């Protein structure tokens, strides 16, 4: 596992770092591929980070440095001197938080659409972690290191809704165990493209990193077990408003499972086709997938009390439902 004190693909590649060598032999199927794309896929970097390595001379082909647009040939030996990421610590920022509940052990936050949960490559500031550090100071669990202090579970940048954050390690361990045991309830609302055939159902399909596009996840045989339950709330012409309950919490789980059965989330530019007319007309309202983490329920790590929290449907989703001819909540 990566050092929790470092950001993957740190923009300061190569500064104050100890290099690690990686080597790969190009196969026949790699012939004609650009070296920067080949390195990005093999080392799991962004393309820009891969290009920086090539430009710095940290990538060689058959012992020689090459340009970033070099086209591979079968049997080419590619060597990469990969620097360790530069240590990075998230900084406190005075960013408003929509706090639903708070005590000495945990804090429940209603995350707005468009906000990143914790710092990562390309999003070093303005995240929920930056805001939490300002609000809580040193009162956050240190289990996930200085990049993700207190973060027990995550939701995507363009997904709105509830997150529980641990203020100490004891609370973090208890909450993480409940998630692992599937007793931590997470309920989402979403609008999907098309009409779901059944009023309710269960999708059980394993999820892992996409074998080709490393920025995406996918249904992959042998991947991690993933199960999603759904229930139709309201039907429209060409769309369905539904509730989703997670049995597991894999990255992009609802988005991947719905796309897998032919009903991608409205506004999902990663797993959807982007060809839906209504979606295109309302792109500025959607600003990403139409998905909201509405309800969470768990046992309080100190008191043993069953806690349940509910977040109202956000304005953008209310607008979409109204445009579809549905009821607002």
C-alpha positions as CSV (number, residue, x, y, z in Angstrom):
1,X,0.0,0.0,0.0
2,X,1.2,3.5,-0.8
3,X,2.7,5.6,2.0
4,X,-0.2,7.5,3.5
5,X,2.0,10.6,3.9
6,X,2.5,10.9,0.1
7,X,0.4,12.0,-2.8
8,X,0.4,9.7,-5.8
9,X,1.9,11.3,-8.9
10,X,3.2,14.2,-6.8
11,X,3.8,17.1,-9.1
12,X,7.3,17.5,-7.7
13,X,8.4,14.2,-9.3
14,X,12.1,13.6,-8.7
15,X,12.8,16.3,-6.1
16,X,14.4,15.1,-2.9
17,X,13.4,11.5,-3.8
18,X,15.0,8.1,-3.9
19,X,14.5,6.5,-7.3
20,X,13.2,3.0,-7.8
21,X,13.8,1.1,-11.0
22,X,11.0,-0.7,-12.9
23,X,11.5,-2.6,-16.2
24,X,9.0,-3.9,-18.8
25,X,9.3,-5.7,-22.1
26,X,7.0,-4.5,-24.8
27,X,4.8,-7.3,-26.3
28,X,3.6,-7.6,-29.9
29,X,0.3,-6.0,-28.8
30,X,2.1,-2.9,-27.5
31,X,3.8,-2.2,-30.9
32,X,2.9,1.3,-32.1
33,X,1.9,2.5,-28.6
34,X,3.3,5.8,-27.4
35,X,5.9,5.5,-24.7
36,X,4.2,8.0,-22.3
37,X,0.9,6.0,-22.5
38,X,2.7,2.7,-22.1
39,X,4.5,3.9,-18.9
40,X,1.3,5.5,-17.5
41,X,-0.6,2.2,-17.8
42,X,2.2,0.0,-16.5
43,X,3.2,2.1,-13.6
44,X,-0.3,3.4,-12.8
45,X,0.5,7.1,-13.3
46,X,-1.4,9.9,-14.9
47,X,-0.3,10.7,-18.5
48,X,1.1,14.1,-17.5
49,X,3.2,12.5,-14.7
50,X,4.4,9.8,-17.2
51,X,5.4,12.5,-19.7
52,X,7.4,14.4,-17.0
53,X,9.4,11.2,-16.3
54,X,10.1,10.8,-20.0
55,X,11.1,14.4,-20.4
56,X,13.4,14.2,-17.3
57,X,15.2,11.2,-18.9
58,X,13.9,8.8,-16.3
59,X,12.5,6.5,-19.0
60,X,14.8,4.6,-21.3
61,X,14.1,2.3,-24.2
62,X,16.8,-0.3,-24.9
63,X,19.2,1.8,-22.7
64,X,18.5,5.1,-24.5
65,X,16.3,8.1,-23.6
66,X,13.5,8.8,-26.0
67,X,10.9,11.5,-26.7
68,X,7.5,11.2,-25.1
69,X,5.9,10.4,-28.5
70,X,8.3,7.5,-29.2
71,X,6.3,4.5,-30.7
72,X,7.2,1.2,-29.2
73,X,8.3,-1.9,-31.0
74,X,7.8,-5.5,-29.9
75,X,10.6,-6.6,-27.6
76,X,11.6,-3.1,-26.6
77,X,13.0,-3.0,-23.1
78,X,11.5,-0.1,-21.2
79,X,13.2,1.0,-17.9
80,X,11.6,3.5,-15.6
81,X,13.3,5.3,-12.7
82,X,10.3,6.0,-10.6
83,X,10.8,8.5,-7.7
84,X,9.1,8.1,-4.4
85,X,6.4,10.7,-3.9
86,X,7.4,13.8,-1.9
87,X,5.9,13.7,1.6
88,X,2.8,16.0,1.8
89,X,0.6,17.0,4.6
90,X,-2.9,18.4,4.2
91,X,-3.3,22.0,5.5
92,X,-6.2,23.5,7.4
93,X,-8.4,25.8,5.3
94,X,-11.3,27.9,6.4
95,X,-14.0,26.3,4.3
96,X,-17.6,26.2,5.4
97,X,-19.0,22.7,6.3
98,X,-22.6,21.6,6.5
99,X,-22.4,19.7,9.8
100,X,-25.4,17.5,10.5
101,X,-24.1,16.1,13.9
102,X,-21.0,16.3,16.0
103,X,-19.7,14.9,19.3
104,X,-16.3,14.0,20.8
105,X,-16.0,10.8,18.7
106,X,-17.4,11.7,15.3
107,X,-18.7,14.3,12.9
108,X,-21.4,13.9,10.2
109,X,-21.0,16.2,7.2
110,X,-23.3,16.8,4.3
111,X,-20.8,17.1,1.4
112,X,-21.8,19.3,-1.5
113,X,-21.5,18.2,-5.1
114,X,-18.2,19.2,-6.6
115,X,-16.1,18.9,-3.4
116,X,-13.3,16.4,-3.2
117,X,-13.1,14.4,0.0
118,X,-9.3,14.4,0.5
119,X,-6.2,15.8,-1.3
120,X,-5.0,13.9,-4.3
121,X,-3.1,14.7,-7.5
122,X,-4.7,17.7,-9.1
123,X,-6.7,18.5,-5.9
124,X,-4.3,19.6,-3.2
125,X,-6.6,22.3,-1.7
126,X,-10.3,23.0,-1.1
127,X,-11.1,19.5,0.0
128,X,-13.2,18.3,2.8
129,X,-10.1,17.2,4.7
130,X,-8.7,20.7,4.5
131,X,-12.0,22.1,5.9
132,X,-12.1,19.4,8.6
133,X,-8.6,20.2,9.8
134,X,-9.6,23.8,10.2
135,X,-12.8,22.9,12.1
136,X,-11.5,20.0,14.2
137,X,-7.8,20.9,14.6
138,X,-5.9,17.9,15.9
139,X,-9.2,16.1,16.9
140,X,-9.2,13.6,14.0
141,X,-8.3,10.0,13.8
142,X,-4.7,9.5,12.5
143,X,-5.3,5.9,11.2
144,X,-5.4,7.1,7.6
145,X,-2.3,9.3,7.9
146,X,-1.9,13.1,7.2
147,X,-3.7,13.0,3.8
148,X,-6.9,11.3,4.9
149,X,-7.2,12.0,8.7
150,X,-10.5,10.8,10.1
151,X,-11.8,9.6,6.7
152,X,-13.6,6.3,7.2
153,X,-15.4,6.1,3.9
154,X,-15.6,8.3,0.8
155,X,-18.0,9.5,-1.9
156,X,-17.0,10.8,-5.3
157,X,-16.4,14.4,-6.0
158,X,-19.6,14.9,-8.0
159,X,-21.7,12.8,-5.6
160,X,-23.4,14.8,-2.8
161,X,-24.4,13.6,0.6
162,X,-23.5,12.2,4.0
163,X,-20.1,11.3,5.3
164,X,-19.1,10.1,8.8
165,X,-15.7,11.2,10.0
166,X,-13.9,9.7,13.0
167,X,-12.3,12.1,15.6
168,X,-10.2,9.4,17.3
169,X,-8.7,6.0,16.4
170,X,-11.1,4.1,18.6
171,X,-14.1,5.5,16.8
172,X,-12.4,4.9,13.4
173,X,-11.7,1.3,14.2
174,X,-15.3,0.7,15.3
175,X,-16.8,2.4,12.2
176,X,-14.5,0.7,9.8
177,X,-15.4,-2.7,11.3
178,X,-19.1,-2.0,10.9
179,X,-18.5,-1.2,7.2
180,X,-16.5,-4.4,6.8
181,X,-19.3,-6.4,8.5
182,X,-21.9,-4.7,6.3
183,X,-23.8,-3.4,9.3
184,X,-23.1,0.2,8.4
185,X,-26.1,1.2,6.3
186,X,-25.6,3.5,3.3
187,X,-28.6,4.5,1.2
188,X,-28.3,6.6,-2.0
189,X,-30.7,8.2,-4.5
190,X,-30.0,8.5,-8.2
191,X,-31.7,9.1,-11.6
192,X,-30.6,6.5,-14.1
193,X,-31.1,6.4,-17.9
194,X,-33.7,4.0,-19.2
195,X,-36.5,2.2,-17.4
196,X,-35.5,-0.6,-15.0
197,X,-37.3,-3.8,-15.8
198,X,-37.9,-4.8,-12.2
199,X,-39.2,-2.6,-9.4
200,X,-36.4,-4.0,-7.2
201,X,-33.3,-6.1,-7.5
202,X,-29.8,-7.0,-6.6
203,X,-26.6,-6.6,-8.6
204,X,-23.8,-8.9,-7.6
205,X,-20.7,-8.3,-9.8
206,X,-17.0,-8.1,-8.8
207,X,-15.2,-4.8,-9.3
208,X,-11.5,-4.0,-9.9
209,X,-9.3,-1.5,-11.7
210,X,-10.1,-1.3,-15.4
211,X,-7.5,-3.5,-17.3
212,X,-6.8,-0.9,-19.9
213,X,-8.0,2.5,-18.6
214,X,-6.3,2.8,-15.2
215,X,-8.4,5.8,-14.2
216,X,-11.6,3.8,-14.2
217,X,-13.0,0.8,-12.4
218,X,-14.8,-2.1,-14.1
219,X,-16.6,-5.4,-13.7
220,X,-13.7,-7.8,-13.7
221,X,-13.7,-11.5,-13.1
222,X,-11.7,-12.2,-9.9
223,X,-12.2,-8.6,-8.7
224,X,-13.4,-7.7,-5.3
225,X,-16.9,-8.8,-4.3
226,X,-19.5,-6.0,-4.8
227,X,-23.3,-6.1,-4.3
228,X,-25.9,-3.3,-4.7
229,X,-29.6,-3.5,-4.0
230,X,-32.0,-1.1,-5.8
231,X,-35.6,-0.1,-5.5
232,X,-37.6,2.0,-8.0
233,X,-39.1,5.2,-6.5
234,X,-40.6,6.8,-9.6
235,X,-40.6,6.1,-13.3
236,X,-40.4,8.6,-16.1
237,X,-40.3,8.4,-19.9
238,X,-36.8,7.1,-20.5
239,X,-35.6,7.5,-16.9
240,X,-35.9,6.0,-13.5
241,X,-35.5,7.5,-10.0
242,X,-34.3,4.8,-7.7
243,X,-32.9,4.1,-4.2
244,X,-29.7,2.1,-3.8
245,X,-28.5,0.3,-0.7
246,X,-24.9,-0.9,-0.6
247,X,-23.8,-4.2,0.8
248,X,-20.2,-3.4,-0.1
249,X,-18.4,-0.1,-0.7
250,X,-16.2,-0.4,-3.8
251,X,-15.0,2.6,-5.7
252,X,-17.7,3.9,-8.1
253,X,-19.8,0.9,-7.2
254,X,-23.3,2.2,-8.0
255,X,-22.1,3.9,-11.1
256,X,-20.4,0.8,-12.4
257,X,-23.2,-1.6,-11.5
258,X,-25.8,0.4,-13.2
259,X,-23.8,1.0,-16.3
260,X,-23.2,-2.8,-16.3
261,X,-26.9,-3.6,-16.6
262,X,-27.4,-0.9,-19.2
263,X,-28.7,1.9,-17.0
264,X,-25.9,4.4,-16.4
265,X,-26.5,7.3,-14.0
266,X,-27.8,10.4,-15.6
267,X,-24.9,12.8,-16.0
268,X,-22.1,10.2,-15.6
269,X,-19.5,11.2,-18.1
270,X,-17.1,8.4,-17.1
271,X,-19.4,5.3,-17.3
272,X,-22.2,6.7,-19.5
273,X,-22.3,7.2,-23.2
274,X,-22.9,11.0,-23.0
275,X,-25.3,10.7,-26.0
276,X,-28.6,11.2,-24.1
277,X,-30.3,14.4,-25.3
278,X,-31.9,15.3,-21.9
279,X,-28.5,14.8,-20.3
280,X,-26.8,17.0,-22.8
281,X,-29.4,19.8,-22.4
282,X,-29.0,19.8,-18.6
283,X,-25.3,19.2,-18.3
284,X,-24.8,22.5,-16.5
285,X,-27.4,21.6,-13.9
286,X,-26.0,18.0,-13.5
287,X,-22.3,18.8,-13.4
288,X,-21.6,15.1,-13.1
289,X,-23.6,12.0,-12.0
290,X,-27.0,12.5,-10.5
291,X,-26.2,10.7,-7.2
292,X,-26.9,11.6,-3.6
293,X,-25.8,9.8,-0.4
294,X,-29.1,10.3,1.4
295,X,-29.0,8.1,4.5
296,X,-26.4,6.5,6.8
297,X,-27.0,4.4,9.9
298,X,-24.5,2.8,12.3
299,X,-23.9,2.0,16.0
300,X,-22.2,4.8,17.9
301,X,-18.7,3.6,18.7
302,X,-18.8,4.8,22.4
303,X,-22.5,4.7,23.4
304,X,-23.7,1.7,21.4
305,X,-26.7,3.7,20.3
306,X,-28.1,3.1,16.8
307,X,-27.5,6.4,14.9
308,X,-29.4,7.3,11.8
309,X,-29.0,10.5,9.7
310,X,-30.8,11.7,6.6
311,X,-29.9,14.4,4.1
312,X,-32.5,16.2,2.0
313,X,-32.4,15.8,-1.8
314,X,-30.1,18.6,-3.1
315,X,-31.5,21.5,-5.2
316,X,-29.9,20.3,-8.5
317,X,-31.5,16.9,-8.2
318,X,-34.9,18.4,-7.3
319,X,-34.6,20.5,-10.4
320,X,-33.9,17.4,-12.5
321,X,-36.8,15.5,-11.0
322,X,-39.1,18.4,-11.7
323,X,-37.9,18.7,-15.3
324,X,-38.7,15.0,-15.7
325,X,-42.2,15.5,-14.5
326,X,-41.7,13.9,-11.1
327,X,-42.4,14.9,-7.5
328,X,-40.0,17.0,-5.6
329,X,-39.0,16.0,-2.0
